[in-house]
């Protein structure tokens, strides 16, 4: 059984990549950050609609962890019904180039077809057609 990344960072305190990933660790955090980067501010329900497979409990947990890390800010408005907005802090905004680089890599090297997802090497001629089709679908 693998150990959680948070426990591993204690063993590698000098590794900036491992330490950075410990803040982004979690199935949904990268996707949450992507949506906050592209939309700037989202309500909880808007995030939930964008991430249709996530449970309310998991979304709350991931947002709380991002908030505790100082990456996301939570603004509660005293209205009925309750309104809560999430946006990136300046620290969270500094992750924009990292998240957008992941998006670009995914557009270039990840093909999703018939329920399967796989990575394609840039010099793999047999997958070139599929990669171009995936890029066209992403651009549309």
TIBAKE-310419 format. One record per atom (N, C-alpha, C): residue in one letter; atom name; x, y, z. Coordinates in steps of 0.02 Angstrom, whole numbers, plus 50000, padded with zeros to 5 digits. Layout:
<recs>
 r  a  east north    up
 a CA     X     Y     Z
...
</recs>
This chain:
<recs>
 r  a  east north    up
 x  N 50043 49941 50000
 x CA 50000 50000 50000
 x  C 50045 50062 50000
 x  N 50028 50110 49958
 x CA 50070 50170 49954
 x  C 50053 50218 50011
 x  N 50101 50258 50028
 x CA 50092 50307 50081
 x  C 50068 50373 50051
 x  N 50026 50409 50087
 x CA 50002 50474 50062
 x  C 50060 50521 50050
 x  N 50053 50563 49999
 x CA 50106 50610 49982
 x  C 50123 50657 50040
 x  N 50072 50675 50079
 x CA 50084 50721 50136
 x  C 50135 50691 50184
 x  N 50134 50624 50194
 x CA 50182 50592 50239
 x  C 50251 50588 50207
 x  N 50253 50581 50140
 x CA 50317 50577 50106
 x  C 50355 50642 50106
 x  N 50320 50699 50107
 x CA 50355 50763 50105
 x  C 50396 50774 50168
 x  N 50378 50742 50223
 x CA 50418 50747 50283
 x  C 50487 50715 50273
 x  N 50490 50666 50229
 x CA 50553 50632 50215
 x  C 50595 50668 50162
 x  N 50564 50712 50123
 x CA 50598 50748 50070
 x  C 50585 50823 50077
 x  N 50605 50853 50132
 x CA 50587 50923 50143
 x  C 50621 50971 50093
 x  N 50674 50949 50060
 x CA 50710 50993 50015
 x  C 50686 50989 49943
 x  N 50638 50945 49929
 x CA 50615 50935 49860
 x  C 50556 50982 49846
 x  N 50566 51034 49806
 x CA 50512 51081 49793
 x  C 50454 51051 49753
 x  N 50468 51004 49710
 x CA 50414 50973 49670
 x  C 50368 50934 49716
 x  N 50397 50892 49758
 x CA 50356 50851 49804
 x  C 50318 50895 49853
 x  N 50350 50947 49877
 x CA 50316 50992 49924
 x  C 50258 51029 49890
 x  N 50268 51051 49828
 x CA 50216 51086 49791
 x  C 50158 51039 49777
 x  N 50173 50977 49756
 x CA 50120 50929 49742
 x  C 50080 50912 49804
 x  N 50109 50918 49862
 x CA 50072 50903 49923
 x  C 50014 50952 49933
 x  N 50021 51014 49907
 x CA 49967 51063 49911
 x  C 49912 51048 49860
 x  N 49930 51017 49805
 x CA 49883 51003 49751
 x  C 49859 50932 49751
 x  N 49881 50893 49801
 x CA 49864 50822 49804
 x  C 49789 50814 49816
 x  N 49759 50772 49778
 x CA 49688 50759 49783
 x  C 49659 50753 49713
 x  N 49612 50709 49705
 x CA 49585 50695 49639
 x  C 49555 50757 49606
 x  N 49526 50801 49644
 x CA 49487 50856 49616
 x  C 49521 50924 49620
 x  N 49573 50932 49659
 x CA 49602 50998 49670
 x  C 49626 51032 49606
 x  N 49659 50995 49563
 x CA 49683 51023 49500
 x  C 49626 51048 49457
 x  N 49572 51010 49455
 x CA 49514 51028 49414
 x  C 49478 51089 49445
 x  N 49473 51090 49511
 x CA 49444 51148 49545
 x  C 49485 51210 49529
 x  N 49550 51205 49534
 x CA 49594 51262 49519
 x  C 49586 51284 49447
 x  N 49581 51237 49401
 x CA 49572 51253 49330
 x  C 49509 51295 49320
 x  N 49454 51274 49350
 x CA 49391 51310 49342
 x  C 49394 51379 49376
 x  N 49428 51384 49432
 x CA 49434 51449 49464
 x  C 49481 51495 49425
 x  N 49530 51467 49391
 x CA 49574 51508 49348
 x  C 49535 51534 49288
 x  N 49495 51491 49257
 x CA 49460 51511 49196
 x  C 49399 51555 49211
 x  N 49367 51545 49268
 x CA 49306 51583 49284
 x  C 49317 51637 49337
 x  N 49373 51635 49371
 x CA 49393 51682 49423
 x  C 49355 51675 49489
 x  N 49289 51678 49488
 x CA 49249 51670 49549
 x  C 49191 51624 49533
 x  N 49180 51575 49576
 x CA 49124 51528 49567
 x  C 49089 51516 49633
 x  N 49024 51508 49629
 x CA 48986 51487 49688
 x  C 48995 51412 49696
 x  N 48980 51388 49756
 x CA 48986 51317 49770
 x  C 48945 51276 49720
 x  N 48883 51297 49709
 x CA 48839 51260 49664
 x  C 48865 51261 49592
 x  N 48897 51315 49571
 x CA 48926 51318 49504
 x  C 48983 51268 49497
 x  N 49025 51265 49548
 x CA 49079 51216 49548
 x  C 49051 51145 49545
 x  N 48999 51134 49583
 x CA 48968 51067 49585
 x  C 48941 51048 49516
 x  N 48912 51096 49479
 x CA 48887 51082 49412
 x  C 48943 51068 49363
 x  N 49000 51103 49371
 x CA 49057 51092 49326
 x  C 49091 51025 49339
 x  N 49087 51001 49401
 x CA 49117 50937 49420
 x  C 49061 50888 49437
 x  N 49028 50864 49387
 x CA 48967 50825 49397
 x  C 48978 50760 49435
 x  N 49037 50732 49433
 x CA 49049 50668 49466
 x  C 49069 50674 49540
 x  N 49080 50735 49563
 x CA 49104 50744 49632
 x  C 49044 50747 49680
 x  N 49054 50719 49739
 x CA 49001 50724 49790
 x  C 49008 50791 49826
 x  N 48954 50812 49857
 x CA 48955 50875 49894
 x  C 49006 50872 49950
 x  N 49010 50816 49983
 x CA 49057 50807 50038
 x  C 49130 50814 50014
 x  N 49146 50782 49957
 x CA 49214 50784 49931
 x  C 49232 50855 49907
 x  N 49185 50889 49874
 x CA 49198 50957 49852
 x  C 49211 51002 49912
 x  N 49171 50995 49963
 x CA 49181 51035 50024
 x  C 49250 51021 50054
 x  N 49269 50957 50058
 x CA 49333 50938 50087
 x  C 49392 50967 50046
 x  N 49388 50961 49981
 x CA 49443 50985 49938
 x  C 49448 51061 49942
 x  N 49391 51095 49943
 x CA 49392 51169 49948
 x  C 49419 51191 50015
 x  N 49402 51156 50069
 x CA 49428 51174 50135
 x  C 49504 51166 50138
 x  N 49529 51111 50108
 x CA 49601 51100 50108
 x  C 49636 51155 50067
 x  N 49607 51174 50010
 x CA 49637 51228 49970
 x  C 49634 51294 50008
 x  N 49581 51304 50045
 x CA 49575 51365 50085
 x  C 49626 51366 50142
 x  N 49634 51309 50176
 x CA 49684 51304 50229
 x  C 49755 51315 50204
 x  N 49768 51297 50141
 x CA 49834 51306 50111
 x  C 49845 51378 50088
 x  N 49792 51418 50090
 x CA 49799 51488 50068
 x  C 49795 51496 49993
 x  N 49769 51446 49958
 x CA 49764 51448 49885
 x  C 49697 51474 49862
 x  N 49645 51460 49901
 x CA 49577 51480 49884
 x  C 49549 51522 49941
 x  N 49509 51572 49924
 x CA 49475 51611 49974
 x  C 49400 51598 49970
 x  N 49368 51596 50027
 x CA 49296 51582 50031
 x  C 49262 51644 50058
 x  N 49212 51669 50021
 x CA 49176 51728 50042
 x  C 49103 51709 50054
 x  N 49080 51721 50116
 x CA 49011 51705 50134
 x  C 48971 51770 50135
 x  N 48915 51770 50100
 x CA 48872 51829 50098
 x  C 48812 51816 50144
 x  N 48797 51864 50189
 x CA 48743 51854 50237
 x  C 48674 51867 50205
 x  N 48655 51822 50161
 x CA 48590 51828 50127
 x  C 48553 51762 50132
 x  N 48489 51764 50118
 x CA 48448 51703 50117
 x  C 48422 51695 50046
 x  N 48434 51639 50014
 x CA 48472 51581 50036
 x  C 48547 51598 50040
 x  N 48584 51558 50078
 x CA 48656 51571 50087
 x  C 48693 51572 50020
 x  N 48741 51617 50016
 x CA 48782 51622 49955
 x  C 48855 51620 49976
 x  N 48893 51574 49945
 x CA 48964 51567 49959
 x  C 49002 51569 49892
 x  N 49050 51614 49887
 x CA 49091 51619 49827
 x  C 49161 51594 49842
 x  N 49192 51563 49793
 x CA 49261 51541 49798
 x  C 49301 51574 49742
 x  N 49361 51597 49760
 x CA 49406 51626 49711
 x  C 49478 51612 49733
 x  N 49524 51625 49689
 x CA 49594 51612 49704
 x  C 49625 51672 49740
 x  N 49668 51657 49787
 x CA 49708 51709 49820
 x  C 49766 51726 49773
 x  N 49805 51778 49789
 x CA 49864 51791 49748
 x  C 49911 51730 49744
 x  N 49916 51693 49798
 x CA 49956 51631 49797
 x  C 49926 51581 49749
 x  N 49860 51573 49749
 x CA 49826 51528 49704
 x  C 49834 51550 49631
 x  N 49831 51616 49619
 x CA 49840 51642 49551
 x  C 49910 51628 49525
 x  N 49958 51622 49570
 x CA 50027 51608 49548
 x  C 50033 51537 49520
 x  N 49983 51495 49531
 x CA 49982 51427 49503
 x  C 49954 51426 49432
 x  N 49930 51482 49407
 x CA 49899 51484 49341
 x  C 49943 51456 49286
 x  N 50007 51476 49281
 x CA 50049 51447 49228
 x  C 50057 51371 49234
 x  N 50058 51346 49294
 x CA 50065 51274 49306
 x  C 50003 51237 49282
 x  N 49944 51261 49301
 x CA 49882 51228 49283
 x  C 49870 51234 49207
 x  N 49885 51292 49178
 x CA 49876 51300 49105
 x  C 49926 51257 49066
 x  N 49985 51246 49094
 x CA 50033 51201 49061
 x  C 50007 51130 49062
 x  N 49975 51110 49117
 x CA 49944 51043 49120
 x  C 49888 51037 49068
 x  N 49850 51091 49061
 x CA 49796 51090 49011
 x  C 49825 51081 48940
 x  N 49877 51119 48924
 x CA 49908 51114 48858
 x  C 49937 51045 48846
 x  N 49970 51017 48896
 x CA 49998 50950 48888
 x  C 49942 50900 48875
 x  N 49888 50906 48912
 x CA 49832 50861 48902
 x  C 49802 50867 48833
 x  N 49797 50927 48808
 x CA 49770 50937 48741
 x  C 49815 50905 48688
 x  N 49879 50907 48699
 x CA 49927 50881 48650
 x  C 49938 50805 48655
 x  N 49932 50778 48715
 x CA 49955 50709 48726
 x  C 49903 50661 48754
 x  N 49843 50683 48769
 x CA 49793 50639 48797
 x  C 49735 50631 48748
 x  N 49718 50569 48734
 x CA 49662 50554 48690
 x  C 49610 50516 48731
 x  N 49548 50539 48728
 x CA 49493 50505 48761
 x  C 49446 50480 48706
 x  N 49437 50415 48704
 x CA 49394 50387 48652
 x  C 49360 50324 48679
 x  N 49295 50320 48668
 x CA 49255 50261 48687
 x  C 49265 50243 48760
 x  N 49266 50292 48803
 x CA 49272 50280 48874
 x  C 49342 50265 48898
 x  N 49391 50264 48852
 x CA 49461 50251 48871
 x  C 49502 50314 48864
 x  N 49551 50321 48907
 x CA 49595 50379 48906
 x  C 49666 50354 48903
 x  N 49706 50381 48857
 x CA 49775 50361 48853
 x  C 49818 50418 48829
 x  N 49882 50415 48847
 x CA 49931 50466 48827
 x  C 49963 50446 48761
 x  N 49978 50496 48721
 x CA 50007 50485 48655
 x  C 50074 50522 48653
 x  N 50126 50486 48634
 x CA 50192 50517 48627
 x  C 50191 50564 48567
 x  N 50227 50620 48571
 x CA 50225 50668 48515
 x  C 50253 50640 48450
 x  N 50295 50589 48454
 x CA 50325 50562 48393
 x  C 50294 50495 48373
 x  N 50233 50481 48396
 x CA 50199 50419 48380
 x  C 50155 50430 48318
 x  N 50178 50412 48258
 x CA 50140 50426 48197
 x  C 50074 50388 48193
 x  N 50069 50331 48225
 x CA 50006 50293 48221
 x  C 49949 50328 48258
 x  N 49966 50372 48305
 x CA 49915 50407 48343
 x  C 49907 50479 48320
 x  N 49943 50500 48270
 x CA 49942 50570 48248
 x  C 49872 50592 48227
 x  N 49836 50550 48190
 x CA 49769 50567 48167
 x  C 49723 50576 48227
 x  N 49725 50529 48275
 x CA 49683 50534 48333
 x  C 49699 50596 48374
 x  N 49763 50613 48379
 x CA 49783 50672 48417
 x  C 49756 50735 48384
 x  N 49760 50739 48317
 x CA 49734 50798 48281
 x  C 49658 50803 48290
 x  N 49624 50746 48288
 x CA 49552 50747 48298
 x  C 49535 50771 48369
 x  N 49573 50748 48417
 x CA 49561 50769 48487
 x  C 49573 50844 48494
 x  N 49626 50869 48462
 x CA 49640 50941 48466
 x  C 49584 50981 48434
 x  N 49558 50957 48377
 x CA 49504 50992 48343
 x  C 49441 50993 48387
 x  N 49426 50937 48420
 x CA 49368 50935 48465
 x  C 49377 50982 48524
 x  N 49437 50987 48550
 x CA 49451 51031 48607
 x  C 49445 51104 48586
 x  N 49467 51121 48526
 x CA 49465 51190 48502
 x  C 49394 51212 48486
 x  N 49351 51164 48469
 x CA 49282 51181 48448
 x  C 49239 51201 48507
</recs>
